[in-house]
Amino acid sequence: MKLSLTKSDILVSTADTADNVDVADAVGNKSDTTAGNSLVALLKQVISTKSQIVSRTAANLPATTQTAYFTVTGRVLITNIVGEVTTVIQAQTCNIDLWSNPTVGTDVALCAVADINADAVGTLYTITGTLADAIVPTTSGAVKAQANAILVTAGTIDLKTSATNTGATKWTLHYIPLDAGSTVVTA
C-alpha cells in the first residue's frame, strides 16, 4: 500500500498568510504560537545561544603593549580561553595577562600576570575565570579548563605584555552570546 498526501491532507494554521496551503507558509507565522514567536524565530534563538568558538592564528607576541586579539559585539560569556606557544618564547622576563577593553567603561584584567620567560613550544595558557587569579601556564599537554565564565561587553579582548619578547602564540576562545547578534571575531 502506498501512502500519498496532498496539500489538502495537511492541516495548517490560518495566521498571517493569504492561504497557508503549504507547510512553509505556516512555519514562519508569528501569531501561531502562544508567545507570538514563530518556529523559525524560536530555532534561531536556540542556535544563537549555543557555545561558539573563534580561533586566532599564530602570531608574534605584541611588543610591550596591550594589543586587541578578539573583538566582541554585544554581550558574551567567555567560557574558555586557551593560548598555545607556537614559537619558543625568548629567555627574559615577560609577564602576560588578558584584558577586557570595553567600548563603554573601564578596562579590566581577566586574570593576573604570569611570567612566560623561555616557555617552550606547546605550552598552554588558560585562565580560571576568577579575575584575581594568574594566567595558568602548563607544559604538560593538559590543563584544567576555565572554571568560571566571565561576562564581557562590546569591545576587545586584549593580550598585554610587559616586555618585547620574541616568540609566538595562537589563541582559541569559547563563548556564549547573551544577546541576539552578539559575536566574537579575531581582531
C-alpha positions in Angstrom: 0.0 0.0 0.0 1.4 3.4 -1.0 0.7 6.4 1.2 0.4 9.7 -0.5 -0.5 13.1 0.9 -1.9 16.1 -1.0 -1.9 19.7 0.1 -5.5 19.3 1.4 -4.4 16.5 3.7 -2.0 18.7 5.7 -3.6 20.8 8.4 -2.0 24.2 8.8 -2.8 27.3 10.8 -4.6 30.3 9.3 -2.3 33.1 10.6 -0.5 35.8 8.7 -0.6 34.5 5.1 -3.2 34.6 2.4 -3.7 30.9 2.0 -1.5 28.8 4.4 -1.7 25.9 1.9 1.9 24.9 2.2 3.8 23.9 5.4 6.4 26.6 4.5 3.6 29.2 4.7 2.7 28.2 8.3 6.1 27.6 9.8 7.2 31.2 9.7 3.9 32.6 11.1 4.2 35.0 14.0 0.8 34.5 15.6 0.6 30.8 15.5 2.4 30.3 18.9 1.5 31.2 22.4 4.3 33.7 22.9 3.9 35.3 19.4 7.2 33.8 18.1 7.4 31.6 15.0 9.0 28.2 15.0 11.8 29.7 12.8 12.4 32.5 15.4 12.5 30.0 18.2 15.0 27.8 16.4 17.2 30.9 15.6 17.1 31.8 19.3 18.3 28.2 20.3 21.0 28.2 17.7 22.3 31.7 18.6 22.7 30.8 22.3 24.9 27.7 21.8 28.6 27.8 22.5 30.7 29.4 19.8 34.4 29.1 19.0 36.7 31.6 17.5 40.4 30.9 16.8 43.2 33.4 16.3 46.1 32.0 14.1 49.6 32.0 15.4 51.2 35.5 15.7 54.3 37.1 17.2 53.9 38.4 20.7 53.0 42.1 20.9 55.8 44.5 21.9 55.4 45.8 25.5 51.8 46.8 24.9 48.1 45.8 25.2 47.0 44.5 21.8 43.5 43.6 20.7 43.2 39.8 19.9 39.4 39.4 19.7 36.6 41.9 19.0 33.3 41.5 20.9 30.0 42.7 19.6 27.2 42.8 22.2 27.5 40.9 25.5 29.0 37.4 25.7 30.0 34.8 28.3 33.6 33.7 27.9 33.6 30.0 28.9 37.2 29.2 28.0 40.2 30.9 26.5 43.4 29.0 25.7 46.7 30.2 24.3 49.4 27.9 22.9 53.1 28.7 22.3 53.9 28.1 18.6 57.4 29.6 18.6 59.6 29.4 21.7 59.4 32.5 23.9 62.6 34.5 24.4 64.6 33.8 27.6 63.9 37.0 29.5 61.2 38.1 31.9 57.9 38.9 30.2 54.6 39.0 32.1 51.4 38.5 30.2 47.7 38.8 31.1 44.4 39.2 29.3 42.2 42.3 29.4 38.6 43.2 28.6 38.8 46.6 26.9 35.1 47.7 26.6 33.8 50.3 24.2 32.0 51.8 27.1 33.5 51.6 30.6 36.9 50.9 32.0 39.4 48.1 31.1 39.5 45.2 33.5 42.1 42.4 33.8 40.6 39.0 33.1 43.5 37.4 35.1 46.7 38.4 37.0 50.0 38.2 35.2 52.3 35.2 34.7 55.9 35.2 33.5 56.4 33.4 30.2 60.2 33.5 30.2 61.5 30.8 27.8 58.2 29.0 27.5 58.5 26.0 25.1 56.5 25.3 22.0 53.3 23.6 23.1 53.0 25.4 26.5 49.3 26.1 27.1 47.9 29.3 28.8 44.4 29.3 30.4 42.6 31.4 33.0 40.4 30.2 35.9 37.7 32.7 35.4 38.4 34.4 38.7 39.8 37.8 37.9 42.4 37.9 40.7 43.9 34.5 39.7 47.1 34.5 37.5 47.0 33.1 34.0 47.9 29.4 34.2 50.8 28.2 32.0 51.5 24.5 31.7 53.8 22.4 29.6 52.2 19.0 30.4 49.9 18.9 27.4 46.8 19.1 29.6 45.4 21.9 31.8 42.2 22.4 33.7 39.5 24.2 31.8 38.2 27.6 32.9 36.1 27.0 36.0 34.0 30.3 35.9 32.5 32.0 32.9 33.3 35.7 32.5 30.7 38.2 31.1 32.2 40.8 28.8 30.5 43.6 26.9 31.3 45.1 23.4 34.9 46.0 22.9 38.0 43.9 22.6 39.8 41.1 24.5 43.5 42.1 24.6 46.8 40.4 25.4 49.2 42.6 27.4 52.9 42.0 27.6 55.4 43.6 29.9 58.4 43.3 27.6 59.3 43.0 24.0 60.0 39.2 23.5 60.4 37.0 20.5 58.0 34.1 20.3 54.5 33.4 19.0 51.2 32.1 20.3 47.8 31.1 18.9 44.6 31.6 20.9 41.1 30.0 20.9 38.1 31.5 22.7 34.8 29.7 23.5 31.8 31.9 24.2 28.0 32.0 24.5 26.2 35.0 23.1 23.9 36.7 25.7 22.0 38.8 23.1 20.8 38.2 19.6 23.6 39.2 17.2 26.4 39.1 19.9 29.6 37.7 18.4 33.4 37.4 18.9 35.8 37.6 16.0 39.6 37.9 15.7 40.8 41.5 15.9 
